Amino acid sequence: MSSPNQYRYSPLGIARQIRLLHLKPGEQSDAIQISIRDTNLDQQPMYEALSYTWGDPLEKSLIVCNDDGDTLPVTLNCEAALRRLRSRTEERTLWVDAICIDQSNLPERGQQVQLMSEIYHQAQRVLAYLGESSDDSHVGIDFLLQDVQMFGTSGRPSVGLGPDKTTSPQQRAIDRILERSYFKRVWILQEIVFAKDIHIILGDQTVDWRDFSRVVFYVDINKKMYLGSNYGQMPPSVVFYRDRSKSLVSGKPSNEIPQSLLELLRDTRHCQSTDPRDKIHALLGMSTEREEPALAPDYSLTARQTFIHLTKFLISRDGRLDILSHVQGNPSVENLPSWVPDWSCSNTAEVLGHKKDSVRPYKASLERPANVLFQQDPETLIVKGKVFDTVLKVGPVYRMGTEASAIALRQWESMVSALNSEHDRDTSASFMDTLIAYSSYAGPNAFRIFYPSWRRLIIGAEDLGQRDRAEATIFQDQVKKASNGRALFVTEKEYIGLGPANLQKGSKVAVLLGGSVPFVLWEQQGYFTLVGECYVHGLMNGEVVQNSTELQMIHIR
């Protein structure tokens, strides 16, 4: 039960009404004091918007709200941000989600989330609070500020870069800044994309987002150039999303193809949110589905219901099963049907064949539309397709950048060699194609010539020249998109392929209408569960479904 002096929200009125907080001036040690007032977005109010991480929701502090002394609990990180933003002499008007939205009012949360892209776009500037300074963060920010002054003459960062600088103090400091939880937060994508202007605040230092992203870009280039295939940790993609999504904000024509919600979900699978439902809601305003009423945020639905609803909607609308390719790992949402991706879990491997323009190079079902039934059992996916083979052998999971990668490669080669000796045939070309999930119908595999250099790199050869390393890096980039996080398998019909990390002997391989790729299923009593997508060499161009009389309705739970 609320205490007598706890601040109580008044319901918002018309649809475009929002609240703004007015941060009272004060000294560093003074208690935080604010007032909250309603306004309307159509009135073009003047304010700044805070972009930050909430922090631990269980650790809270009380701030003073309004002149009557009411208090409002906020997370410690929210309080720290307000303390850092507070002026000593002037009131500051802000929009802060945790305070300006009544988080206990579920309908209001859904309605305000739909306005957030406009809220951040109308703000005079967005203030990206990364937290307080620690360790060597000042080295990174000083590097950025120094670069701002020097960039005009060189066109690129002038310090901390070069072949002997991949582990310079400046680059290490930038790396540690990028490891902060702020850059893992899914909400920040739309907050930075729609902002007119962004200031990054780290402790008592401030830097413009453009300068920050530019230095991160060149640090990344420097590492790629001098570390080659040994460079594993890429910068968070969110750092560059603002440049990629300018047409969303400007509304002007662009050569950039707008991203669908599914593409955004794919690109941000590694991002985090306190509420699993927000993995979807935080991206909707940036997607081509942002005006879709059926996908409007509804916090009365559980995460399980939200994930099921999205999967059904996309399958029914598009007649495609591409969303099933995102079923990976062990779900954390309880009792989720196997055919529904759990967006709260990080992916264990990249989705096969996805390009930036969302066109996949595979046609396992000949681009025939999905034939799906949901009516009989709302949580069973009934889809037409064909179960055509059984997994006979499963190799270890290949994981890039580990000592086990060489062991996995040798075991994979042994599995393929066994096929060669049994049938007196050479499957080396098929193996190289499989390693990078190559689309054979696209023409000869031009990457095969780089395989020998890559293999020597993986098994630890020490006599690699500069050209060998360059070739190895080219092949490694393709392996990362296909084999990394997957297991090689051989079927009873002697096909080789790549499957999910949790693949087991005895799993079934099927092609489902509406699917670009085959899928691995596990057979239960009278139904199947979906294990994940797979690549099967020689069966990615419709070979399985050419005879439609052999198709059947497959029940997946």
C-alpha positions in Angstrom: 0.0 0.0 0.0 1.3 3.4 -1.0 2.6 5.7 1.8 0.7 8.9 2.4 3.5 11.1 0.9 4.3 9.0 -2.1 3.6 10.8 -5.4 0.5 9.7 -7.2 0.1 10.0 -10.9 -2.9 11.7 -12.4 -4.2 9.9 -15.6 -3.1 11.4 -18.9 -5.9 13.0 -21.0 -5.8 13.0 -24.8 -3.8 10.6 -26.8 -0.8 12.8 -27.5 -0.4 14.0 -24.0 2.9 13.4 -22.1 4.5 14.4 -18.9 7.7 16.4 -18.5 9.8 16.7 -15.3 11.3 20.0 -14.3 14.6 19.4 -12.5 15.2 22.0 -9.8 18.7 23.6 -9.5 20.9 22.5 -6.7 24.4 21.7 -5.5 26.0 18.3 -6.0 25.1 17.0 -2.5 21.5 18.4 -2.4 18.5 16.1 -2.6 17.0 15.8 -6.0 13.8 17.8 -6.4 11.5 17.8 -9.4 8.1 18.8 -10.5 6.0 16.9 -13.0 3.6 18.7 -15.5 1.5 17.5 -18.3 1.9 18.8 -21.8 1.0 17.9 -25.4 3.4 16.9 -28.2 1.4 19.0 -30.7 2.3 22.1 -28.7 6.0 21.6 -29.5 7.2 21.8 -25.9 10.9 22.5 -25.2 12.8 19.7 -23.4 15.7 17.4 -23.5 15.3 13.6 -23.4 17.4 11.2 -21.2 18.8 8.0 -22.7 20.2 5.7 -20.0 20.0 2.3 -18.3 17.6 1.9 -15.4 20.0 -0.2 -13.4 19.0 -2.7 -10.7 15.2 -2.2 -10.3 15.4 -3.4 -6.6 17.9 -0.7 -5.6 16.0 2.6 -5.4 16.3 6.0 -3.9 13.6 8.6 -3.1 13.5 11.9 -4.8 11.3 14.9 -3.9 8.4 15.5 -6.3 6.4 18.7 -6.4 6.3 21.5 -3.8 4.2 19.5 -1.3 7.1 17.2 -0.5 5.8 14.0 -2.1 8.4 11.4 -2.9 9.0 9.2 -5.9 11.2 6.0 -5.9 13.7 5.9 -8.8 16.6 3.5 -9.5 20.1 4.6 -8.3 21.2 5.0 -11.9 18.3 7.3 -12.6 19.1 9.4 -9.6 22.8 9.6 -10.6 21.8 10.8 -14.1 19.6 13.5 -12.6 22.3 14.6 -10.2 24.8 14.8 -13.1 22.3 16.8 -15.3 21.2 19.2 -12.6 22.2 22.8 -13.0 23.4 24.8 -10.0 21.4 27.9 -11.1 18.7 27.0 -13.6 15.7 24.6 -13.9 16.1 22.0 -16.6 13.2 20.4 -18.4 13.6 16.7 -19.2 11.7 13.7 -20.4 12.7 10.5 -18.4 10.8 7.4 -19.2 10.9 5.9 -15.6 9.4 9.1 -14.2 7.3 10.6 -17.0 5.4 7.3 -17.6 3.3 5.7 -14.8 4.9 2.4 -15.0 2.2 0.7 -12.9 -0.5 1.7 -15.5 -0.2 -0.9 -18.2 -2.5 0.8 -20.8 -0.6 4.1 -20.3 2.7 2.3 -20.8 1.5 0.8 -24.1 0.2 4.2 -25.3 3.3 6.1 -24.3 5.7 3.6 -25.9 4.0 4.2 -29.2 4.9 7.9 -28.9 8.5 7.4 -27.9 10.0 7.8 -31.3 8.2 11.2 -31.6 9.2 12.1 -28.0 12.9 11.6 -28.8 12.7 13.2 -32.2 11.0 16.4 -30.8 13.5 16.8 -28.0 16.0 19.6 -28.4 18.7 17.0 -27.7 19.1 13.6 -26.3 21.4 13.1 -23.3 23.0 9.7 -23.4 24.2 9.0 -19.8 26.7 6.2 -19.8 27.3 6.4 -16.0 30.0 7.7 -13.8 33.7 7.7 -14.7 35.8 4.7 -13.7 39.2 3.2 -14.4 40.5 4.7 -17.6 37.3 6.1 -19.0 38.8 9.6 -19.0 41.6 8.4 -21.3 38.9 7.4 -23.9 37.0 10.6 -23.6 40.2 12.7 -23.7 41.1 10.8 -26.8 37.8 11.7 -28.3 38.0 15.4 -27.4 41.6 15.6 -28.7 40.5 14.0 -31.9 37.7 16.6 -32.3 40.3 19.3 -32.6 42.6 17.3 -34.9 40.1 15.7 -37.2 39.7 18.8 -39.4 43.2 18.4 -40.9 43.6 14.6 -41.1 40.1 13.4 -41.7 40.6 10.6 -39.2 41.8 10.1 -35.7 45.4 11.1 -35.3 46.4 9.4 -32.1 46.3 5.9 -30.7 46.2 4.2 -34.1 48.6 2.2 -36.1 50.1 -1.3 -36.4 51.6 -1.1 -32.9 48.5 0.6 -31.4 45.8 -2.1 -31.5 46.2 -2.3 -27.7 47.1 1.3 -27.0 45.7 2.9 -23.8 43.3 4.9 -26.0 41.9 1.9 -27.8 41.6 -0.1 -24.6 39.8 2.8 -23.0 37.3 3.0 -25.9 36.8 -0.8 -25.7 35.9 -0.6 -22.0 33.5 2.3 -22.6 31.8 0.2 -25.3 31.5 -2.7 -22.8 29.2 -0.6 -20.5 25.6 -1.9 -20.1 24.3 1.2 -21.9 25.3 -0.2 -25.3 23.6 -3.5 -24.7 20.2 -1.9 -24.0 17.7 -2.4 -26.9 15.8 0.8 -26.1 18.7 3.0 -27.0 18.4 2.2 -30.7 15.3 4.3 -31.3 16.5 6.9 -28.8 19.6 7.6 -30.8 18.1 7.1 -34.2 15.3 9.6 -33.8 17.4 12.2 -31.9 18.1 15.5 -33.6 21.3 15.9 -31.5 23.0 13.6 -29.0 25.4 14.4 -26.2 27.2 11.5 -24.5 27.8 12.1 -20.8 30.3 10.0 -18.9 31.0 11.3 -15.5 31.8 15.0 -15.7 32.8 14.7 -19.4 30.6 15.3 -22.5 31.2 14.5 -26.1 29.1 14.7 -29.3 27.7 11.4 -30.6 29.1 12.0 -34.1 32.6 12.4 -32.8 32.2 9.3 -30.6 30.9 7.1 -33.4 33.6 8.3 -35.8 36.4 7.4 -33.4 34.8 4.0 -32.7 34.6 3.4 -36.5 38.3 4.1 -37.0 39.4 2.1 -34.0 37.4 -0.8 -35.5 39.1 -0.3 -38.9 42.5 -0.1 -37.2 42.0 -3.4 -35.5 40.6 -5.1 -38.6 43.6 -3.9 -40.6 46.3 -5.0 -38.2 44.8 -7.9 -36.3 43.0 -9.6 -39.2 41.4 -13.0 -38.3 42.5 -12.5 -34.7 40.1 -9.6 -34.3 37.1 -11.1 -32.6 35.2 -8.5 -30.5 33.4 -6.1 -32.8 32.0 -2.8 -31.6 28.2 -2.8 -30.7 26.2 -2.3 -33.9 24.1 0.3 -32.1 27.0 2.8 -32.4 26.5 3.0 -36.1 22.7 2.6 -36.3 22.2 6.4 -36.3 24.1 6.8 -39.6 22.3 3.8 -41.2 18.8 5.1 -40.3 18.8 8.8 -41.3 15.8 8.3 -43.6 13.6 7.3 -40.7 14.1 10.6 -39.1 14.2 12.9 -42.1 11.4 11.3 -44.0 13.3 11.9 -47.2 13.9 9.3 -49.9 16.9 7.1 -49.4 18.6 4.3 -51.1 18.5 2.5 -47.8 15.7 -0.2 -47.7 13.6 0.3 -44.6 14.1 -2.5 -42.1 11.3 -4.8 -41.1 10.6 -5.7 -37.5 12.0 -9.2 -38.1 15.3 -7.7 -39.5 15.6 -5.4 -36.5 15.0 -8.3 -34.1 17.7 -10.2 -35.9 20.2 -7.4 -35.7 19.5 -6.7 -32.0 19.3 -10.2 -30.7 22.2 -9.6 -28.4 20.6 -6.5 -26.9 18.9 -6.6 -23.5 15.8 -5.3 -21.9 14.5 -5.7 -18.3 11.0 -6.7 -19.7 11.3 -9.4 -22.4 8.3 -7.9 -24.2 10.3 -4.7 -24.8 12.6 -6.7 -27.2 9.8 -6.2 -29.6 8.1 -3.0 -28.4 11.4 -1.0 -28.4 11.9 -1.7 -32.1 8.4 -1.3 -33.4 8.7 2.5 -33.9 11.8 2.0 -36.2 10.3 -0.7 -38.3 8.1 -0.9 -41.5 5.4 -2.3 -39.2 5.3 0.8 -36.9 1.7 1.7 -38.1 0.4 -1.9 -37.8 -2.5 -1.9 -35.2 -2.2 -5.6 -34.6 1.3 -5.1 -33.2 0.6 -2.1 -31.0 2.3 -2.6 -27.6 0.0 -4.3 -25.2 1.4 -4.8 -21.7 -1.6 -6.8 -20.6 -0.2 -9.7 -22.6 2.6 -11.8 -21.1 6.0 -12.2 -22.8 4.9 -15.7 -23.9 1.6 -14.3 -25.4 3.5 -11.5 -27.1 6.1 -13.8 -28.7 3.4 -16.2 -29.9 1.2 -13.4 -31.3 4.1 -11.9 -33.3 5.1 -15.3 -34.8 1.5 -16.0 -35.9 1.1 -12.5 -37.3 4.2 -12.6 -39.5 3.5 -16.1 -40.8 -0.1 -15.3 -41.6 0.7 -12.0 -43.2 3.7 -12.9 -45.3 3.0 -16.6 -46.0 6.6 -17.2 -45.1 8.4 -19.2 -42.3 11.5 -17.0 -42.1 10.7 -16.3 -38.4 11.3 -20.0 -37.6 15.0 -19.5 -38.5 15.3 -17.4 -35.3 14.5 -20.4 -33.0 17.8 -20.8 -31.3 19.1 -21.9 -27.9 17.2 -22.8 -24.8 14.1 -20.6 -24.2 13.9 -18.6 -20.9 10.2 -17.8 -21.4 8.4 -20.7 -19.7 6.4 -23.2 -21.9 7.0 -21.4 -25.1 6.0 -23.5 -28.2 9.1 -24.8 -29.9 8.2 -22.9 -33.1 8.2 -19.5 -31.4 11.5 -17.6 -31.1 12.4 -16.4 -27.6 13.6 -12.9 -28.2 14.9 -12.6 -24.7 17.7 -15.1 -25.5 20.8 -14.2 -27.5 21.3 -16.1 -30.7 23.8 -19.0 -30.7 24.6 -18.5 -34.4 23.9 -16.1 -37.2 20.7 -16.7 -39.2 21.7 -18.5 -42.4 22.0 -16.5 -45.6 20.5 -13.2 -44.3 21.8 -10.2 -46.2 21.3 -6.5 -45.5 18.5 -6.3 -48.0 16.7 -9.3 -46.3 16.8 -11.4 -49.5 18.0 -14.9 -48.6 19.9 -16.8 -51.2 18.2 -20.2 -50.6 15.0 -21.5 -52.1 14.5 -24.8 -50.3 10.7 -24.7 -50.7 10.9 -23.1 -54.2 9.4 -19.9 -52.7 6.0 -21.6 -52.4 3.9 -19.8 -49.7 3.4 -21.4 -46.3 0.3 -23.6 -46.0 -0.4 -23.2 -42.3 -3.3 -24.0 -39.9 -3.6 -22.6 -36.4 -7.3 -23.2 -35.7 -7.3 -26.7 -34.3 -4.8 -25.9 -31.5 -3.7 -22.3 -31.2 -0.3 -23.4 -29.9 0.4 -26.1 -32.6 1.8 -25.1 -35.9 0.3 -27.3 -38.6 2.3 -26.7 -41.8 2.6 -28.5 -45.1 6.0 -30.0 -46.0 8.1 -33.1 -46.2 10.3 -34.9 -43.7 12.9 -36.4 -46.0 15.9 -37.6 -43.9 17.3 -38.5 -40.5 20.5 -37.3 -38.9 23.0 -40.2 -38.6 26.2 -38.5 -37.2 26.7 -35.2 -35.4 30.1 -33.5 -35.0 31.2 -31.1 -32.3 30.0 -27.5 -32.4 32.5 -25.1 -34.1 33.3 -22.0 -32.1 35.5 -19.4 -33.6 38.4 -18.0 -31.6 38.7 -21.0 -29.3 41.4 -23.8 -29.1 38.5 -26.3 -29.7 38.0 -24.9 -33.2 40.9 -26.9 -34.6 39.6 -30.1 -32.9 36.2 -29.5 -34.3 37.5 -28.9 -37.8 39.6 -32.1 -37.8 36.6 -34.2 -36.6 34.4 -32.6 -39.3 37.0 -33.5 -41.9 37.1 -37.1 -40.5 33.3 -37.4 -40.9 33.5 -36.3 -44.5 36.5 -38.5 -45.3 34.5 -41.5 -44.1 32.0 -40.8 -46.8 34.7 -40.5 -49.4 36.3 -43.9 -48.5 33.0 -45.7 -48.4 31.9 -44.6 -51.8 35.1 -43.7 -53.6 34.2 -40.1 -54.2 35.6 -36.7 -53.5 33.4 -34.5 -51.3 36.0 -31.8 -50.6 34.2 -29.2 -52.7 30.9 -30.0 -51.0 32.7 -29.7 -47.6 34.1 -26.3 -48.4 30.6 -25.2 -49.6 29.0 -26.5 -46.5 31.5 -24.7 -44.2 30.2 -21.3 -45.5 26.6 -22.5 -46.3 27.2 -21.7 -50.0 24.3 -21.4 -52.4 25.4 -23.8 -55.1 22.9 -22.5 -57.7 24.5 -19.0 -57.4 27.4 -20.2 -59.5 30.9 -21.6 -58.6 32.1 -21.0 -55.1 34.8 -18.3 -55.5 35.7 -18.6 -51.8 37.1 -22.2 -52.2 40.6 -20.9 -53.2 40.9 -19.3 -49.7 40.2 -22.5 -47.8 43.8 -23.9 -47.7 45.1 -20.7 -46.0 42.2 -20.6 -43.6 42.7 -24.3 -42.6 46.4 -23.7 -42.0 45.5 -20.8 -39.8 43.0 -22.8 -37.7 45.3 -25.8 -37.1 48.0 -23.4 -35.9 50.5 -23.3 -38.8 53.3 -20.8 -38.0 54.6 -20.1 -41.4 51.7 -18.0 -42.7 52.7 -15.0 -44.8 50.8 -11.8 -45.1 48.9 -13.0 -48.2 48.0 -16.3 -46.5 46.6 -14.4 -43.5 44.6 -12.1 -45.8 43.1 -15.1 -47.6 42.4 -16.8 -44.3 40.5 -13.7 -43.0 38.3 -13.7 -46.1 37.3 -17.3 -45.6 37.0 -16.8 -41.9 34.4 -14.0 -42.4 32.2 -16.5 -44.3 32.7 -19.3 -41.7 31.5 -16.9 -39.0 28.2 -16.4 -40.8 27.6 -20.1 -41.3 29.6 -22.6 -39.2 30.2 -20.6 -36.1 27.9 -21.9 -33.3 26.7 -24.9 -35.4 27.5 -28.6 -35.7 28.3 -30.5 -38.9 26.0 -33.5 -39.5 25.7 -36.4 -41.9 22.3 -37.9 -42.7 21.2 -41.5 -43.4 21.0 -40.5 -47.1 24.6 -39.3 -46.9 24.0 -35.6 -47.2 26.2 -33.3 -45.2 25.0 -30.1 -43.5 25.1 -27.6 -40.7 22.6 -27.7 -37.8 21.9 -26.1 -34.5 24.3 -26.5 -31.5 21.7 -28.7 -29.7 21.3 -31.1 -32.7 21.1 -34.8 -31.8 21.5 -38.0 -33.7 18.0 -39.2 -34.8 16.7 -35.7 -35.5 14.6 -35.4 -38.7 15.4 -33.0 -41.5 12.4 -31.4 -43.2 11.5 -28.8 -45.8 8.4 -26.8 -45.0 6.5 -24.7 -47.5 7.3 -21.0 -47.0 10.7 -21.8 -45.6 13.9 -20.6 -47.4 15.9 -23.3 -45.7 15.3 -26.8 -44.3 14.6 -27.3 -40.6 15.6 -29.9 -38.0 12.7 -31.5 -36.1 12.6 -33.9 -33.2 9.9 -36.5 -33.4 7.6 -37.1 -30.4 4.5 -39.2 -30.2 2.4 -38.0 -33.1 4.0 -34.6 -33.4 7.3 -32.8 -33.8 9.2 -30.1 -31.9 11.3 -27.6 -33.9 15.1 -27.7 -33.1 16.1 -25.0 -35.6 17.1 -24.2 -39.2 19.8 -26.0 -41.1 21.9 -26.1 -44.3 21.9 -29.3 -46.3 24.3 -29.3 -49.2 22.6 -30.0 -52.5 19.1 -29.5 -51.1 18.8 -25.7 -50.9 17.1 -25.1 -54.2 13.8 -26.9 -54.0 15.0 -30.4 -54.7 12.9 -31.9 -51.9 9.5 -30.3 -52.8 9.5 -30.6 -56.5 7.0 -33.5 -56.3 4.0 -31.9 -54.4 2.1 -35.2 -54.1 4.6 -36.3 -51.4 3.9 -33.4 -49.1 2.0 -33.8 -45.8 0.7 -31.7 -42.9 3.3 -31.7 -40.2 2.3 -30.9 -36.6 4.9 -28.9 -34.6 4.4 -28.0 -30.9 
